[in-house]
Amino acid sequence: MTIPAFPTPACSPNEFDSAPVDASIRSKMEAGYLQTRPRFTRSTRTFGPITYPVLLAAEAAAFDAHDAAVGSWLIFAWTHPETGTSHQVRYTETGRPKSRRVGTGGIRSVTFTLEEV
C-alpha cells in the first residue's frame, strides 16, 4: 500500500507552534517525593495547530483525500514549511484536518495538528 504524498497547497500556513512531547514517567513515592525517569530516549515534537487560511476547493479536497487515506494511524513524510526539514509524522488523535468555508466561491480554510513519530 502506498501512502499518498502530503498535499502542497499554493499558500503558506499561518504561524504555528512546535512543542516537545513530555517523555518522562513520574511516580509519587510514599515519602512524598517524585521520582522521574525517561519513557523513551528519543525526543519528539508536536506541530500545530497548522492552519492554511485560503485554499481553493481542489486543495481542500486534497487534504480530505489525504486524511481519508492515512487517518490518524499511518505515518507519512511532512516537510516543515519554514525550515525545510522533513519529519515522519501522523495526525494527532484530535487534530485530523478540519475544513470550513471562508468567503465565497468555494474558498476553504483547513486546520490540523501533527505529531512526530
N, C-alpha and C positions, 0 to 999 in steps of 0.2 A: 504494500500500500504506500503510495507516495503522498507526502504531506504537501498540501498546496502552499505556495510562497505567500508570505505576509503581504497584504496589499500595500502599494506605494502610491498614495494619492498625490496630486499636484501641489496641494498646500502643505504647509508645515503645521505641526501641532502647537497648541498653546504651551506655555511653560508648565512643567510638571515636576513633581518631587521624585527623588530617588533615595530610598532609605534602606539601611542594612536590616536584615532579619535577625532577631534576637536568637542566638544559637546556644543558649545556656539552659541547664536544668537546675532548678532551685529546690532545695529541700530544707524545710524548717526543722531544726533539731529540738529535742525536749528541753534543753538548757536555754532555748530562746534565740540562739544564733542561726544564721542562714548559711548553709553550705551550697556552693555552686560548682558546676563543672560543665565543660563543653558537651553539647549534644552531638555535634559533629565538628570536624576541623575546618571545613570549607566555609567561607563566608559568602552568603548570597544576599541579593537585594530585591526590593520591590520597586517598580516603576509605575507612577501614576497617582491619581487618575490622569490618563492621557486623553486629551480632547482635540479632535480635528473639528474646528468650528464651522468650516464651509466646505461641504463636499457635494459633488454632483450626484444625482440619483444612482448612476452606474458605479461610482466609487463607494457609496454607502452599501450598495448591493454586494460589492466585492468583500466588504467586511462581514456582511451577513453570511455569505457563502463560506468564507474562511472560518467563521465561528461554527457554522454547521458541520464543517469537516473536522475541526480539531477539538471543539468544545473546551472544557477545562481539564481534559485528561491527556492530550497529546502534546509533546514538546515540539517547538518549531524555532527556527532561527529568526531573530529580530535584530535590526541594526539601529542603534541609538541615533536619533536624528541630529544631535549636536556633536557628539564625539566621534561618530562613525564606527564605534566598537560593536562587534557582533556578539550577541548573547543568546544562549539557549534558554527559552522561556516557555511559559504556558500562561493562559488566562487564569486569574485568581478565581476562587470559588464564587465570589460575589462581584467580580469585575469583568464579566464577559461583556462584549460590545453591546452598547445600548445606543440606538439612534433615535433622533427626533427631528421633526421638520422645523426648519427655521426659514422664515421668509416665504417667498412664492417661487413657483417654477421647479419644484422638486429638490430644492436645496436642503441638505441634511447636515446634522451635526452628530458625530459619533464619539462616545466616551468608553474607555476600558482601562483595566489595570492589569499589569503583567508581573509575574514573579519569576525570578531566575531559578533554574534548577541545577 
